[in-house]
């Protein structure tokens, strides 16, 4: 491929030189004919130059369109192809049969309340005795294809009726349904090596939470490098091991969280890479009913793009940003799909050494319990706030809202499309001292 490109470039060069020589010879020949013919030659040559200039502009526009197509193709690759693995996952009927057979074989019992929906097993707490509750939940969580096991109390289970007339359900049934939404049930996740799911749910509006994403952002005012930017991230939180804490339903896990966050100037001729932030960490998390916690020790470094440096080498003062840090976040899940969280952390081994270490983070999320009637999707929204000592504790506000497609879900994977808004100091590592504001739209894929 390299040899072909070199050969093609030489061919283009020699063709241009030959064309220039022919034009010069043609003009010299015209001088000997007459003055009018010479003027005609000049006009012809001018038209040729204009045509070549128009062609150059078209090529530049074509390169921009090509960059946009590459951005769209990247989005499709990230979010469409993995979703096709849905058909390969065990279905709910298989899981229900497997669960019934396992319970009958090991414990000699049947659970009439056992229901499987999208890989989540629900059982009534009244059907479980205190003596074997943990063992039964552990057995169910280890079934292939199970995302989680949840225990439902009598108040959690909605009352349903069968009616031959299309009339409004009785008020008592509506009350029962509302009561079921107003509660959150304890959930037990699969245990062992490389388990599925996460004890600590992803932070929807955190600009630096590790996941796969692609977004377009329009900056308000003067951005450092163009107002039309593309942002992509590649990464995930991968649990290596999960277990129960003794004979309780409290669970803990440990694993790796890593990601790369890159920003591109879509207005530049070659969609220049502006900056990439690399984050790698070892984490530990735990869950006890509605409460969960997430702590990590991490490294972050920031690297400017070479094309961006070439264009701004006389204007930009580069910062060699690199540090290690530790942080902790606590989360509590409220009724009706609401969740609140908060925490903080500090950095060390930092460069530049003048960086102030402390920061806090807090926010609220809504994962609606109601789904749309016309599609297997539900609305989601979140607001995340961060305050850094380095920026005099000014608030960095990140808000996102959109929809989450449930039918693009396999073993806990979720596809989301969200509008986003940010106002505060730039989350892009090299430019943390710059105040920015942007609106955007993005696709996000969580495993």
N, C-alpha and C positions, 0 to 999 in steps of 0.2 A: 504493500500500500504506500509506503514512504517513497519507494522508487518511482511509482506511478505519479505521485504528486510532484516530485522533483522534475521528472520528464515533462509533465504538463506545464509546470511553471516556466521551464526553459523554452518550451514551444510558444507559450504566450509572449514571452519577452522578445524572442526573435521575430515573431509575427508583427509586433508593434514597431520594432526597429525597421523592419522591411517596409511597413506602411509609411513611416516617416520619410524614408529615403525616396520612395516612389512619389510622395507629395512634393518634395523639394525638386526632384527631376522634372516633375510635371510643370511646376511653376516656372522653372528656368526655361523650359521649352516654350511656355506660353509667352514669355517676354519677347521672344523673337518673332512672334506672329503679328500682333498689334496690341495697342493699349486696351481696347475694349475687351478683347479676348482675355487679356491679363486680369482685368477687373472681374470678369466672369469666373476665372480660375480662383481668385481670392474668395469670391462668394461661395463657390463650391467647397473650397477647403474649410471655410468658416462653418458651413452647414455640417460638414463631416465632424468637426470638433464638437458642435452642439449635440450631434447625435451621440457621440461618445460620452459626453457629459450626462445626457439624459440616461444613457445605459448605466452609468456609474450610480446615479441616484436610484434607479430601479433595483440595481444589485443590493444597495444598502437597505432599501425597503424590504427586499426579499430576505435579507439576513435577519431583520427584525421579526418578520413573519415566521421565519424558520425557528427563531428563539422561542416565540410564543408557542409554536407547534410542539417544540421539545418540552416546554413546561407542561402543556396539556397532556402529552404522552406520558410524562413522568407521573402525573397525578393518576392517570388511568392505570398505569402499571402498579402503583402502590396500593390502590384501593379497590380495583376491580378484580384483578387476577387472584389475590388471596381469598376473596369472597367466594370464588367458585369451588372452594374446598368444602362448602357446606354440605353438599350431597354425600360426601364421603364419611360424615360423622354418624355415629350410631343414632337411630331415631328414638323417640320417646317410648314407643311400644316395646322395642328391644330392651331399653333400660328398665321399664316397669316389669317385664317378664323376668329379667335377670335378678332384679331386686326381690321379687316375690319368691323365686326359687331359692335364692341365697338365705333369706330369712327362714323359710320352711326347713331348709337343710340343716342350718346351724343352730337355730333357736327353737324350731318347731312351732313357729307362730305365724299368723297372718295379720297384716295391717290394713284394715278396710279403708283407712283414711289416706293411704299412700297414693300420691298423684305425681306424675312427671310432666313438666311443661318446659320445653326448650332446654332440656338437660338438667333442670333443677328439680330435685326430689323434695316434695312437701309431705310431711307426716304430722299427725296430730299428737301433741304432747300427752294427751290423755291415754293414747294407745301404748305409751312407753312407760315401763316401770323404772323406778329410780335405780334398781340394781343393774339393769342391762341397757340403760339409755345410752351411755357413752359408747358401749361396744356395738350397739345397733347402728348408731350414727356413723361410727368409724367404718363399719362394714359397707354401709350404703355409699359413703364418700369415696370408697376405693373401686367402685364399679366403673368399668371403662365407659367414657362418654359423659360421666356426671360432672357438671360444673360446680354444683354446691348442693348441700342438704339443709333445708330449713325446717324448723319446728314451729308448728302453728298451734296457738291456743284456741279455745272455742270462740273467742272474740275476733280472732284473725280470719276465720273461715266465713266467707260470704254466703248468705242464704239465697238459694235459687229456687224458683218455682216453675212449673210447667203450666202453660195456659193456652187454650185453643183460640183465644181472642187477642188481637193486637192492641191491648190496652196498656195503660201506664202501670208499672209494678206498684204494689201496695207500698204505703209509706214505711211500714216496718222493714220491708226488704231494702228500700233505699237507705234506711238508717243502718242496716247491717252492712251494706256495701261501703257506706261512708266510714263506718267503724273499722272495717278491714283496711281501708286506706290510711286511717289515722294511727295505725300501729305498725311497728317494725318487728319482724320475727328474727330470733337468733338463727344464724346461718353457720353451718359447718362445712369447711372446704376439704377437698381431697388432701391426703397427707402423703409423705414419702419423698423420694427423689424427683426433681423436676415436675412438681405438681402443676395443675392448671389453676387459673384464677389468681387473684391478689387479695390478701387480707386488707390492705389499705388501698382504697379506690383511687384512681388517677385524679389529679387536680385539673379540672376542665379548663380553667382560665389562666393557669400558670404558664407564662411564655417559655419557661425553661423546664417543663416537665417532659421527661424522655418518652417519646412516641414517634410514630411516622406521621408526617403531615406535609401539606403543600398549600401555600396561601399567597394571595395577591394583596398588596398593601399600598394604599394611596396616602402619602404623607401630606399633612396640612402644614402650609408654610414652607420654609426652606429646610429641606433635609440635607444631610452632609453630602450625599451622592445620589441625586435624582429623586423625584417624588413618586416614581412608579417602580416599586420594588417587588421582587418575588422572594419568598422565604420558604425553605424546606428544612425538615428535620428527619433524621434517621436514628432510631434507637428504641429501647424498650427496657422495662423492668422485668428481670428474669429470676423467678424464685428457684433456688437450687435445692432447698430442703424445707419441709414443713412438718410440724408435729403438734400434738395436743400437749398441754401442760398438765402432766399427771393424768388423773382420772376425771378431768374437767372438760368443759367445752371451750375453754380458753385455748387459742391456737397461736403459734409463733412460726415465723419463717425467716430465712436469710437467703441472700442472693446478690445479684449484680444489677446495677442500673448504669447504663451508659448511653450517650447520644452525641450526635453532631448537629449543630444548628448553623445553617448557612443562609446568607442574604445576597441577593443579586440585583444589580441595576438593570431593569428591563428596558430602560431608555437608551442604554449604551449600545454601540454597534454590535458587540458580541455578547450582550447580556453579562457584563463583567461581574465576576465574583468580588463582593465587597469585603466580607469577613466570614470566618468560620470559628465557632466556639466548640471546643471539645470538652466533654464532661464524662468522667468515669468514677464510679463509686461502688463501695461494698455497703449493703444496707441490712437492717434487721427490722422486722415489723411484727405486730401482734394484734389480735382481735379478741374482744370479750363482749359478745352480744352486739350492741349498737356502738360500742366504743372501739376505736382502732388507733394505732400509733405507728409512726414511720421515722426511723433515724438512719443516718448514713454518714460515712466518712468519704469525702470526695476530692477529686482534683479537677481543676478547670484551667484551661489555657485558651488564649485568643490569638488568631492568626489572620492577617490581612491578605486579600487576594492579590496576585501579581499584576493583573491588568489594572486593578484599581490603583496600585502603587505607581505604575508607570504613568498614569494620567495625572496623579496628584503629588508626584514626588517633590515638587517645589513648594507645596502648600501644607502638607500634612506633617504633623509631629507625631511620629509613631510611639506607641506605648507598648512595652513588652509585658503584657498582662498575664500573670500566672500565679496561682495560689492553691493551697489545700484548705479544706474547711470541714466543719461538722455541724449538723443541724438536726432538729427534732420537730415533728409536726404531730399534733393530736387532733382527732376527728370524732365527731359525734353525729349520728344519724337520727334525724327528727321525723315525726310523722309527715305523711303526704309527700314523701320524696325529698324533703329538705335535708341539708347537711351543713354543718358549720365546722370550721377547722381553724387552727392557729398554732403558731410556733415561732421559733427563732433559731439563730445560729451565729457562728463566728468563723473567721478565716485565720490561717497562720501560714508560715513559710511563703509570705506574700511578696510579689514584685509588681509594681514598685513598693518599697518598704513603707511608704507614707500612707498606704491605704488604711483606712479605719476599719476595724474588724466586724462590728456588730450589725445585725439586721433582724427584723421581725417580719412575719408573714401571717396573714389571716384572710378569711373569705367565707363566702356562702355559696351553695350550689342548690339547684333544683333539678332532679331527674324525675320528671312527671310520672306518677303512677298510671295516668290515663293515656291510652293510645288512640291515635287517629282511627276513625272508622274506615276511611278509604285506603289506608296503607298501614303496613306493619311498622309503624314509626311512632316515636313519642317526642314531645318538646323537651329541650334541656336549656338551661341557662346558668351562668355563674359569674361572680365578681371576685377577683383576686387583688389584694393590696399588699404591697411591700414597702417597708421603710428602711433605708440604709443610713447608718451613721455617716458614711462617706458623703452623702448628699444632704446633710443636715436634717435627716429624718423626714424629708419630703416624701409624700405618698406617690408611688407608682401604681396607677389604676389600670387594670386589665379587665375588660368585660366582654363576654361572649354569649351568644344565644343562637339556637338553631334546632335541628332535629337529629335524632339518632335512629338509624334504621335497624330494627330488630331482626329482619330476615337476612341481614349481612352479619350474623353472629354465629361464630363457631368456637366452642370452648372458651367463651368469655370475650371473643373479639367483637369490636363494635365499630361501625362506620358512622361518622358524624360530619354534617355540613353545618358550618356556623359563620355568622357575621361576627366581626370583632372590632373592638375599639381599645385604643391604648393612649394614655396620657401620663407622661412622667419622664424620668431619666431613661435613656435608651437601654433596653435589655441586651443589646449587642455589645459584647465584652469590651472591644477597643474604644467604644464611644460612650462609656457609662457616664461621662460628665455632660453629655449633650441632652438637652430637653427636646423631646419629640412628641408628636401627636399624629396618629394615623387611624384610618378606617380600612377595613379589609374583609375578605371572604376567604374561607379555607376549608379544606377537607382533612379530616383527622381519623387515624386508624389506630385503635387500641387493642392490644392482645389481651 
